[in-house]
Amino acid sequence: MALMRLAYASEATFEAQPVEKGVEPHVARILMASRRNNGKSQLVGGLYYGDDHFFQYLEGEEEALRRTYERIACDDRHCNVRTLLEEPLAEHTFTNWSMKYVPTSADVRRLLGKHGMQRFNPTDFSREQCEEMIGLIRRSSQDQKLVNHDGPVRTEATPGALSPVIRTGLIVAAVCLIGALAFTATLL
């Protein structure tokens, strides 16, 4: 099985709607379909949408990735699709996300500022900028962070894992319940 990676940029053809729950509604529908389809094809990657432009990074088995990219390129929700990077990959570098979404963030704004860019237009990215963007998305995934709208970084829960606050609360509740049961038993 030959692995490959691919990054592309494109321009949205839809007029952005007001953001609800941190995600533009058109983009939310794209993410739902991408997560479902990429999971079936065993592809992983990340998507960034800002300033009416998309940047998407994918990695996985070459044949599945090429089929997916052909389908993506024909999607009428974007135009001016430009391949930024397409090459073989020795091993997965981006795991556990069928499609990671990184909304508008301070991290991306810093990356743009570093390169003197005022707006997010990844079709103009050099290879170095493309790699920096992929790194930003990858780090966001590895740290289990959802980078969101220049606000505080939120942490997405890993399935089956509890935050320390919730875990402590459950332990305290369990101790209280056991104490109440023990007290009730002495009354009987």
C-alpha positions as CSV (number, residue, x, y, z in Angstrom):
1,M,0.0,0.0,0.0
2,A,1.6,3.3,-1.2
3,L,0.9,6.3,1.0
4,M,0.9,9.8,-0.2
5,R,0.1,13.3,1.0
6,L,-1.7,16.1,-0.8
7,A,-2.4,19.7,0.0
8,Y,-4.6,22.0,-2.1
9,A,-6.1,25.5,-2.0
10,S,-9.3,26.7,-3.5
11,E,-11.8,29.6,-3.4
12,A,-15.3,29.3,-2.0
13,T,-18.1,29.9,-4.4
14,F,-20.7,30.5,-1.7
15,E,-21.3,33.6,0.2
16,A,-20.3,33.1,3.8
17,Q,-23.1,33.0,6.3
18,P,-23.0,34.1,9.9
19,V,-21.0,31.7,12.0
20,E,-22.9,29.5,14.3
21,K,-21.1,27.3,16.9
22,G,-17.7,28.3,15.5
23,V,-18.2,27.0,12.0
24,E,-19.6,28.7,8.8
25,P,-22.8,26.6,7.9
26,H,-21.6,25.7,4.4
27,V,-18.2,24.6,5.8
28,A,-20.0,22.6,8.5
29,R,-21.8,20.5,5.8
30,I,-18.5,20.0,4.0
31,L,-16.9,18.8,7.2
32,M,-19.7,16.3,8.0
33,A,-19.5,14.8,4.6
34,S,-15.6,14.8,4.6
35,R,-15.5,13.1,8.0
36,R,-17.9,10.4,6.8
37,N,-16.2,9.8,3.5
38,N,-12.6,10.1,4.7
39,G,-13.3,7.6,7.5
40,K,-14.6,5.1,4.9
41,S,-11.5,5.6,2.8
42,Q,-9.1,5.7,5.7
43,L,-7.8,9.1,4.9
44,V,-6.8,11.6,7.5
45,G,-6.2,15.3,7.3
46,G,-7.2,18.9,8.1
47,L,-9.2,21.7,6.7
48,Y,-8.8,25.5,7.2
49,Y,-11.3,28.0,5.9
50,G,-10.7,31.7,6.1
51,D,-11.2,34.8,3.9
52,D,-13.3,32.8,1.5
53,H,-10.5,30.3,0.8
54,F,-9.9,26.7,1.7
55,F,-6.7,24.9,2.6
56,Q,-6.9,21.2,2.9
57,Y,-4.3,18.6,3.7
58,L,-4.9,14.9,3.2
59,E,-2.8,11.8,3.6
60,G,-3.5,8.1,3.1
61,E,-3.4,5.3,0.6
62,E,-2.6,6.7,-2.9
63,E,-5.6,5.3,-4.8
64,A,-8.2,6.4,-2.2
65,L,-6.6,9.8,-1.9
66,R,-6.6,10.3,-5.7
67,R,-10.3,9.3,-5.9
68,T,-11.2,11.6,-3.1
69,Y,-9.3,14.5,-4.6
70,E,-11.0,14.0,-8.0
71,R,-14.4,14.2,-6.2
72,I,-13.3,17.3,-4.2
73,A,-12.1,19.1,-7.4
74,C,-15.5,18.7,-9.0
75,D,-17.4,20.1,-6.0
76,D,-19.2,23.3,-7.0
77,R,-18.9,24.8,-3.5
78,H,-15.4,26.0,-4.5
79,C,-13.4,26.9,-7.6
80,N,-9.8,27.6,-8.7
81,V,-8.6,24.4,-7.1
82,R,-4.8,24.4,-7.0
83,T,-2.6,21.5,-5.9
84,L,0.0,22.8,-3.6
85,L,1.8,19.6,-2.7
86,E,1.5,16.0,-3.9
87,E,4.1,13.5,-3.0
88,P,4.7,10.0,-1.6
89,L,4.7,9.6,2.1
90,A,6.8,7.0,4.1
91,E,4.4,6.8,7.0
92,H,1.4,8.6,8.4
93,T,2.2,11.9,10.1
94,F,-1.4,13.0,10.8
95,T,-3.5,10.5,12.8
96,N,-6.9,10.2,14.5
97,W,-8.7,12.8,12.4
98,S,-10.8,11.9,9.4
99,M,-11.0,15.6,8.9
100,K,-9.6,18.1,11.5
101,Y,-11.1,21.5,11.2
102,V,-9.1,24.6,12.3
103,P,-11.3,27.7,12.2
104,T,-10.0,31.2,11.9
105,S,-7.3,31.5,14.5
106,A,-4.6,33.6,16.0
107,D,-2.1,30.9,14.9
108,V,-3.0,31.3,11.2
109,R,-2.9,35.1,11.5
110,R,0.6,35.0,13.0
111,L,1.7,32.7,10.1
112,L,0.3,35.2,7.6
113,G,1.9,38.2,9.5
114,K,5.2,36.4,9.5
115,H,5.1,36.3,5.7
116,G,3.6,39.8,5.2
117,M,0.2,38.6,4.1
118,Q,-2.9,40.5,5.0
119,R,-5.5,37.9,3.9
120,F,-5.6,34.1,3.9
121,N,-5.0,33.1,0.2
122,P,-3.2,29.8,0.2
123,T,-3.1,29.7,-3.6
124,D,-0.2,32.1,-3.2
125,F,1.6,29.9,-0.6
126,S,5.2,28.9,-1.3
127,R,6.2,25.3,-0.4
128,E,7.6,26.6,2.9
129,Q,4.3,28.4,3.8
130,C,2.3,25.3,2.8
131,E,4.5,23.1,5.1
132,E,4.0,25.7,7.9
133,M,0.3,25.5,7.5
134,I,0.3,21.7,7.5
135,G,2.5,21.8,10.7
136,L,0.0,24.2,12.3
137,I,-2.9,21.8,11.6
138,R,-0.9,18.8,12.6
139,R,0.2,20.4,16.0
140,S,-3.3,21.4,16.6
141,S,-4.3,17.7,16.2
142,Q,-1.5,16.2,18.2
143,D,-2.2,18.6,21.1
144,Q,-5.9,17.7,20.9
145,K,-6.6,21.4,20.6
146,L,-9.4,23.1,18.7
147,V,-8.0,26.5,17.7
148,N,-11.0,28.8,17.5
149,H,-11.6,32.4,16.7
150,D,-8.7,34.1,18.5
151,G,-10.3,33.1,21.8
152,P,-9.0,30.8,24.4
153,V,-7.9,27.4,23.2
154,R,-10.4,24.7,24.0
155,T,-9.6,21.1,24.4
156,E,-11.6,18.4,22.6
157,A,-12.2,15.3,24.8
158,T,-10.6,12.1,23.7
159,P,-13.3,9.4,23.5
160,G,-13.4,7.6,26.9
161,A,-11.3,10.3,28.6
162,L,-12.6,12.7,31.3
163,S,-11.2,16.1,32.2
164,P,-9.6,16.3,35.6
165,V,-12.4,18.5,36.9
166,I,-15.1,16.0,35.8
167,R,-13.1,13.1,37.1
168,T,-12.7,14.8,40.5
169,G,-16.4,15.6,40.6
170,L,-17.4,12.0,39.8
171,I,-15.1,10.7,42.6
172,V,-16.6,13.2,45.1
173,A,-20.1,12.2,44.0
174,A,-19.3,8.5,44.3
175,V,-17.8,9.0,47.8
176,C,-20.9,10.9,48.9
177,L,-23.2,8.2,47.5
178,I,-21.3,5.5,49.3
179,G,-21.5,7.5,52.5
180,A,-25.2,8.0,52.1
181,L,-25.8,4.3,51.4
182,A,-23.7,3.4,54.4
183,F,-25.6,5.8,56.6
184,T,-29.0,4.5,55.3
185,A,-27.9,0.9,56.0
186,T,-27.3,1.8,59.7
187,L,-30.8,3.1,60.0
188,L,-32.4,-0.1,58.8
